[in-house]
Amino acid sequence: MKLDKIFNDLILITPEVFEDNRGYFFESFNKAKFSEKFGNEVVIIQDNESKSSKGTLRGLHYQIPPYTQAKIVRVVYGEVLDVVVDMRLHSKTFGQWKSVILNDDNKKQLFIPRGYAHGFVVLSDEAIFSYKVDNLYMPDYEKTIIWNDDFLNIDWMIDHSDITLSEKDEQGLSFAEATKI
């Protein structure tokens, strides 16, 4: 496993993939190795998966204390643009965003520490997105930032007319209005 710090404390994980004429194998998660690299303060408790069609944008979601969540995200099938926004007031990258392409070819994963808003848009015809979290989902503590916030000015790499949102995501707040951590 190769780890690359790509933005403050965001870590891009490139697994070792073993391929032969039958296909491939890689270890997508190993608790002991994860704890060795990231410490014992992040304990994965839940694994989630979603399937979405091209243009589906999910996010930008985050939870406020005491239910903030760290995540490990990856794409099982297809391709997405994965985006994070630092919501931590005392961080050197507060209010900044970073994006990375995740797909079934590169098999890369992104470790997102607590305190980041997260979202993704599907760039392929469809995608299966998987993510592990270290804290329970608590709807009363969830916040959503509007995907097209003027201050953040995120480049989603897709024509805005092709984006499909949930009702919840359409109601997201601006970055200025959003709760900071």
Number of C-alpha atoms within 10 A of each C-alpha: 12 10 16 12 12 13 15 12 13 18 19 21 20 16 17 14 13 10 10 7 5 6 7 9 11 12 10 15 12 9 12 11 11 14 13 10 10 13 11 11 8 18 16 16 10 13 13 10 13 12 15 19 16 19 23 21 24 22 25 22 20 26 25 20 11 9 18 23 23 22 23 20 24 27 25 19 18 21 25 31 20 24 22 25 24 26 23 17 12 10 14 10 16 17 18 17 19 17 19 16 18 26 24 16 11 14 18 23 25 23 21 21 19 23 23 29 25 23 21 25 27 29 22 16 12 17 23 19 23 17 18 20 23 20 19 12 15 12 9 9 13 14 20 24 26 19 28 17 14 11 11 17 11 17 15 21 11 14 9 11 7 10 15 18 15 11 8 12 19 15 13 20 17 17 20 13 9 14 16 17 18
